Amino acid sequence: MTGQIKIGTSGNDTFSTGGGDDLLKGMAGDDSLRAGYGQDTLNGGDGNDYAHGHKGDDSILGGRGDDTLVGGQQDDTMRGGDGNDTLYGDGHNDSLTGGNGNDFITGDNERGTQSPGYDTGSDTIRGGNGDDTLDGGAEADTVHGGNGADSIDGGTGDDRLTGGNDRDTIFGGAGADTIHAGNDEDYVEGGDNADRIGGGEGADTLYGQDGDDTVHGGNDDDLIYGGEGNDSLTGGNGDDTIITGNGDDTARGGNGDDFIEGADGNYLLSGGEGRDTLFGQAGDDTIHGGRDADTIEGRDGNDSLTGHTGDDTIKAGEGADTLRGGEGNDFLDGGNGADSIAGGGGDDTVFADDGDDRVHGGSGNDSLRGFHGDDTIHGGNGDDRVFGGVDPNADAFDPTESDNDSLTGGNGDDHLFGYNGADTIRGGNDDDTLEGGNGADSLAGGSGNDEIFGGTGGDRAHGGNGDDMIRSFTGDDTVFGGNGDDVIISGVGTDDLAEISPDETDNDLVRAGNGDDTVEGQTGNDTLFGGNGNDRLDGNDGDDIVRGQNDNDSLNGNGGDDTVYGDRGNDTVRGGTGNDDLYGGDDADTLQGSSGEDYLDGQRGDDVLEGGNAADIFVLTRVGGHDFVLDFGNGNDRIDVSAFNVNGGVDSLNISQNGDGDAVIDFGSASLTLDDVDGETLTDSDFIF
């Protein structure tokens, strides 16, 4: 319907209309314009004008000056123009633009003068230039701050809010809002419900608050708070700080040196590029450091912590945690609980701490410590140092505590320490050092030239392939040298058992030490020492050297051309097959040559000698005592009396017959009795002078 046209003057005009589509133009002056019914157009012109739209889809322009514009009951379009304007949408779906100046704009009537029939609407609000205050009010509003340091409040409804240029403050309010902070350093609060927030350029502070929010910091150094709800938080570029808040959140730092910390809930935290610091809390967290040297702390809960590339520091805290160092020289601390720890590539340092932990060093020269608990530790590739329990010199060492660890060196020259407990220690390939410590340990050197120390307790040690050195110390130990030229020193023990593998074909050195030991040389040219105790030593095949040393030993050269010494004690010395040299040593010994051309010297003490088959030599020395030969004459045997410098042959010897029908060759301090031999039958050919 055709309406009225009213044009004002340069003064302060007051216009109002009735029905129809009217045009009111105030011109200069502080004008008051009221639209009426119909689709009216109100233009305040210059001056501080007041314009009110009323009913109908009105178009209201403030012009120059500090204007107040009120939309009315329908879908109005309002533009404040230049000046510090105040715009009220008053209802329905309004479009409000502030223009130049510091404007206050709200999509709803906030003056307390709203009339019956007015309702809220989805407004479009633009701040323009200047430091504007923009309020969307109820319903789903679209608000753009434009240039200037704007204050934007979306109000209720699912709003779309944009800060624009300069330092803006944006409140999403109730509803699932979409917020873009724009350029410069902005402050954003998402409010209730599931908001989407983007920081854009500048060092922004972004607070998701309640609801399942999605927050992206954008460029620069942003501060992001997730608040309540299950949030997805991303720092973007820059050195960002992200605090997740309560809920099962996902936080990603992006590029830059970021700080990320969770609150209550189960998180997924990822640092991305840069030297990041990530902290969990209570809850079952998943944390990834990303590239570069990151610091990760899972704290309480069953956490999964991964450093990826870079020299990372990873600490788990309480709970059954999974730690992965990735590439780089990492430090990993499992904390309390049954943890699974993998160092990955690089020279890693691992502290498993309390609990029954599983540790794999991976490649690199690693230092792995099990601490308290029954741990399983594998060094992997590289020259590793593996410690099963607590160092006895450490403050945390408890001598009453015994942890049973499983340690494996893998490839590389490894050093493995069992400490307290019944440990299982495997060296793997290359030249390893194994130390069992206290407890009944099982030690296997594997391939390479290994050094194995059993420590205290009844240990079981196997050198494996290579030229190994095995020292069993105290306890009732079982030692297998394995293939290679091994050195075995058994130490102290009541039933200290030192053996060499039946498949072993190399030349071994065994020192049994204190205790009643059993030593078997097997194949190869072995050297066996019994030490203190009543020992049983068997050289088996090969040309062996066997020495009983102290106490009453049972010695057997077995196969090969052996040299066997009884040394001190009442020993039994057997040569076995081959051409053997047997020496009784001190005290009353029994020497048995068995098959082969043997050399039997009882030395000190009253000894019993039996050559066995073949042509044997029985030796009598000046300090030899009174020896007895059981089988002289079998296979062209001879008697060596060269120690007495005999001149004149058999006729110059003092040979008599005792009451038992035995021949006695007597030198006073030493004599040799030949069982069931007629002395008259002896000739020079039976002697070595």
Summary of the structure (lengths in Angstrom):
residues: 689
radius of gyration: 49.6
end to end distance: 156.7
largest distance: 169.7
contacts: 2943
relative contact order: 0.03
helix: 2%
strand: 32%
